[in-house]
Amino acid sequence: MKEDDVKSGKEILDAFFTDIATIENVDKEIAKSLTELYFTNKLSDKNVVNELQKLRLQNGDKD
């Protein structure tokens, strides 16, 4: 294995969040929200919970 073949953790995460919306059975709106949080350096448990709550309210699910 060449040294150039080894990816950093950031490169792996960048690729994952770039492609998350194309993964089968992944909700596109959730994927979009998570990707936006990741690439704006705001991916935290609190921000994820807030985004999911916001999406639930937008979809009319107030439980």
C-alpha positions in Angstrom: 0.0 0.0 0.0 1.4 3.3 -1.0 1.3 6.2 1.4 -0.8 8.2 -1.1 -3.6 5.5 -0.7 -4.1 6.2 3.0 -6.8 8.7 3.6 -7.0 11.0 6.6 -10.1 10.9 8.9 -11.1 14.3 7.4 -10.9 13.0 3.9 -13.1 10.0 4.8 -15.7 12.2 6.6 -15.7 14.7 3.7 -16.4 11.8 1.2 -19.1 10.4 3.5 -20.9 13.6 3.9 -20.6 14.4 0.2 -22.2 11.1 -0.7 -24.6 10.6 2.2 -27.7 11.7 0.1 -27.0 9.0 -2.4 -27.1 6.1 0.1 -30.1 3.9 -0.3 -32.9 4.5 2.2 -31.4 7.7 3.6 -33.9 10.5 4.0 -32.7 13.3 1.6 -33.7 16.1 3.9 -31.9 14.6 6.9 -28.9 14.0 4.7 -28.9 17.6 3.5 -29.2 18.9 7.1 -26.3 16.7 8.4 -24.1 17.6 5.4 -24.7 21.3 5.9 -23.9 21.0 9.6 -20.7 19.0 8.9 -19.4 21.4 6.2 -20.1 24.5 8.3 -18.3 22.9 11.3 -21.4 22.9 13.4 -22.0 19.1 13.6 -22.7 18.5 17.3 -25.3 16.4 19.1 -27.3 19.5 20.1 -27.3 20.9 16.5 -28.3 17.5 15.1 -31.2 17.3 17.6 -32.3 20.8 16.7 -32.2 20.1 13.0 -34.2 16.9 13.4 -36.8 18.7 15.5 -37.1 21.4 12.9 -37.6 18.8 10.1 -40.3 17.0 12.2 -42.2 20.3 12.7 -41.9 21.1 8.9 -43.3 17.7 8.1 -46.2 18.2 10.5 -45.2 15.6 13.1 -45.5 17.4 16.4 -45.1 14.3 18.7 
